[in-house]
Amino acid sequence: MYIRRLFIMLLVAVGVVLTSTASSPWEEVRTVVPGMERVDSEAAVDIAVRDNYVYVSCSRPVTVKVFTILGQLISQETLQPGIRRLRISAKGIYILKIGGITRRITI
């Protein structure tokens, strides 16, 4: 009985870990964000920062990394074509790397 309960608890814990790591902090946005700045002409990548969100629009898959000003990695994701956004709750200065392009952003 004890082993069965332990086994079930283990399965539930593994399921929670897998679902929490599988979800991306980047969410898809279906509306065009005004004021987007073109940062890479070749890959057609645009960015905007509004209301604690970083918006990235791209026409092909692109790797995006967000760092704190101290160099701590906050997010690393390969974004698919379209418009995506990442919520950053803490105000401050961040470093955004998109492919070979690096930009400083302020939340």
PyMOL commands that set and color helices and strands:
alter all, ss='L'
color gray80, all
select helices_A, chain A and resi 2-22
alter helices_A, ss='H'
color red, helices_A
select strands_A, chain A and resi 26-29+37-40+45-50+53-58+62-68+73-79+82-87+93-98+101-106
alter strands_A, ss='S'
color yellow, strands_A
deselect
rebuild
show_as cartoon
